Amino acid sequence: MKGISVLPWLLVAGMWGAAAWLWRSAPESMPVHWNLAGEPDRWGGRAEGLLGLPAILTVLLVGFQGIPRLDPGRNNWAQMRGAWSGFQVAFVLFMAGVYAAALGAFPMPETLPWLLGGLFVALGAVMGKIRPNFFFGIRTPWTLTSKRAWTRTHRLGGFVFIAVGLVGIVAGLLVPPAALIVDVGGILLGSAALAVYSWRVWLADPDRIEPAGTRPE
């Protein structure tokens, strides 16, 4: 488990190393944002293009370390340490892939759908192991006030996320120009379906808790 926790830091360190290695040879203007077709729609300077993403990821990883301590349900984090570490690895791998494509190692339009699909497959793989908390997972008003809704929604969410990811990867192979649209559409539809499902499970749960302050005095 410790090795998994260290991996995101090693990946980010590699991104900083790549930035230092390419600094002198990098162009003055670099793409820093892409549209749904995977085409650059905003350009920035060398510092933003090379250092922006590693800097953001460094700040995020530091923040990730403090999230379990801030959660009122912090006791549950010990049971899902593997899921939290797995998410961080998958997220940083995704961003490292985007960074490599931004630097020209891979074509962005073809690569981004595969990266996004892979990220959602990885998220689906850990989804069923996520315990109730206030920061990580499928947080709807119903999963946050019903343990049954939380557990069942995350179990179903694992299958939904894996399916969305696989569809995105296949779309990247078969219809690259529309693959990101397929990815985003699948994410939106899957999220809406899970929200409705969590509400229906919540209605049937006799132990559900009404949010504080919703009852009249």
C-alpha positions in Angstrom: 0.0 0.0 0.0 2.9 2.4 0.8 4.2 1.8 -2.7 0.9 2.8 -4.2 0.8 6.0 -2.1 4.3 7.0 -3.3 3.6 6.4 -7.0 1.6 9.6 -7.6 4.5 11.6 -6.1 7.0 9.8 -8.4 4.9 10.6 -11.4 4.7 14.3 -10.6 8.4 14.3 -9.9 8.9 12.9 -13.4 6.7 15.7 -14.8 8.9 18.3 -13.1 12.0 16.5 -14.5 10.5 16.6 -18.0 9.8 20.3 -17.6 13.4 21.0 -16.6 14.8 18.8 -19.4 12.6 20.5 -22.1 12.9 24.1 -20.8 15.5 25.3 -23.3 14.1 23.6 -26.3 10.4 24.3 -25.7 8.7 26.9 -27.9 7.7 30.3 -26.4 4.0 29.6 -27.0 2.5 26.2 -26.0 -1.1 24.8 -26.0 -2.6 24.8 -22.5 -6.3 24.0 -23.1 -8.2 21.8 -25.6 -11.8 21.6 -26.8 -14.0 18.5 -27.1 -12.4 17.6 -30.4 -9.0 17.5 -28.7 -7.8 20.6 -30.5 -6.0 23.4 -28.7 -8.2 26.4 -28.1 -5.9 28.4 -25.8 -2.2 29.0 -25.8 0.1 30.1 -23.1 3.8 30.8 -22.5 6.6 28.3 -21.8 6.2 28.6 -18.0 2.5 27.9 -18.1 2.8 25.1 -20.7 5.7 23.3 -18.9 5.2 24.1 -15.2 1.4 24.7 -14.9 0.2 21.1 -14.7 3.0 19.8 -12.5 2.4 22.7 -10.1 -1.3 22.1 -9.9 -0.8 18.4 -9.3 1.7 19.1 -6.6 -0.8 21.3 -4.8 -3.6 18.8 -5.2 -1.5 15.9 -3.9 -0.7 17.9 -0.8 -4.4 18.7 -0.4 -5.3 15.0 -0.9 -3.2 14.1 2.2 -5.3 16.4 4.4 -8.7 15.5 3.2 -9.2 12.4 5.5 -8.3 14.5 8.5 -10.9 17.1 7.7 -13.8 14.7 7.2 -16.2 14.3 10.1 -16.5 10.7 9.1 -12.7 10.2 9.2 -13.0 6.8 10.9 -14.2 5.3 7.6 -11.0 6.4 5.7 -9.0 3.7 7.3 -11.2 1.1 5.6 -10.9 2.7 2.2 -7.3 3.7 2.2 -6.7 1.4 -0.8 -9.5 3.0 -2.8 -8.3 6.5 -2.0 -4.7 5.6 -3.0 -5.9 3.9 -6.2 -7.9 7.0 -7.2 -4.9 9.2 -6.7 -2.7 6.9 -8.9 -5.4 6.8 -11.6 -5.9 10.6 -11.5 -2.2 11.4 -11.7 -1.6 8.8 -14.5 -4.4 10.5 -16.4 -3.0 14.0 -15.9 0.6 12.7 -16.7 -0.8 11.3 -20.0 -2.4 14.6 -20.8 0.9 16.3 -20.0 2.8 14.0 -22.3 0.3 14.6 -25.1 0.5 18.3 -24.5 4.3 18.1 -25.0 3.8 16.3 -28.3 4.6 12.7 -27.2 1.2 11.6 -28.4 -1.6 13.1 -30.6 -4.0 14.8 -28.2 -7.3 14.1 -30.2 -6.7 10.4 -30.3 -5.1 10.1 -26.9 -7.5 12.0 -24.7 -10.5 9.7 -25.1 -8.4 6.7 -24.2 -7.0 8.4 -21.1 -10.5 9.5 -20.0 -11.9 6.1 -20.6 -9.1 4.5 -18.6 -9.6 6.9 -15.8 -13.3 5.9 -15.5 -12.5 2.2 -15.6 -10.0 2.7 -12.8 -12.6 4.7 -10.8 -15.2 2.0 -11.3 -12.8 -0.6 -10.0 -12.5 1.1 -6.6 -16.0 2.5 -6.4 -17.5 -0.3 -4.4 -14.8 0.0 -1.8 -15.6 3.6 -0.9 -17.2 4.1 2.5 -19.5 7.0 3.5 -17.6 10.3 3.7 -18.0 13.9 2.7 -15.3 14.3 0.0 -14.9 11.2 -2.1 -17.4 9.2 -4.1 -21.0 9.6 -5.4 -22.3 12.3 -3.0 -26.0 13.0 -3.5 -28.4 14.3 -0.8 -29.6 10.7 -0.6 -26.3 8.8 -0.3 -25.2 11.2 2.4 -28.2 10.5 4.5 -28.6 6.8 4.0 -26.0 4.1 4.4 -28.0 1.7 2.3 -28.2 4.3 -0.5 -24.5 5.0 -0.3 -23.5 1.3 -0.4 -25.9 0.3 -3.2 -25.2 3.4 -5.3 -21.5 2.9 -5.2 -21.8 -0.8 -6.1 -23.9 0.0 -9.1 -21.6 3.1 -9.8 -18.6 0.7 -10.1 -20.3 -1.1 -13.0 -21.6 2.2 -14.6 -18.1 3.9 -14.5 -16.4 0.8 -16.0 -19.0 0.6 -18.7 -18.7 4.4 -19.5 -14.9 4.0 -19.6 -14.9 1.0 -21.9 -17.4 2.7 -24.2 -15.1 5.8 -24.3 -12.1 3.6 -25.2 -14.0 1.8 -28.0 -15.2 5.2 -29.3 -11.6 6.4 -29.3 -10.7 3.5 -31.5 -13.7 3.6 -33.9 -14.8 7.2 -34.0 -12.0 9.4 -32.8 -13.6 12.7 -33.8 -16.7 12.1 -31.7 -15.0 10.1 -28.9 -14.8 12.9 -26.3 -18.5 13.7 -26.9 -19.3 10.1 -26.3 -17.3 10.2 -23.1 -18.9 13.3 -21.8 -22.4 12.1 -22.8 -21.8 8.7 -21.1 -20.6 10.5 -17.9 -23.6 12.8 -17.8 -26.2 10.0 -18.4 -24.5 7.6 -16.0 -24.3 10.3 -13.3 -28.0 11.2 -13.8 -29.0 7.5 -13.6 -27.0 7.0 -10.4 -28.6 10.1 -8.8 -32.1 8.7 -9.5 -31.1 5.3 -8.3 -29.7 6.7 -5.0 -33.0 8.6 -4.5 -35.1 5.4 -5.0 -33.0 3.4 -2.6 -33.1 6.3 -0.1 -37.0 6.3 -0.2 -37.1 2.6 0.6 -34.6 2.8 3.5 -36.4 2.9 6.9 -33.1 4.1 8.6 -32.6 7.1 6.3 -31.7 10.3 8.1 -33.3 13.6 7.1 -30.7 16.4 6.7 -30.3 18.7 9.7 -32.5 21.8 9.7 -35.1 20.4 7.2 -37.8 19.8 9.8 -39.8 22.7 11.1 -39.4 23.6 14.7 
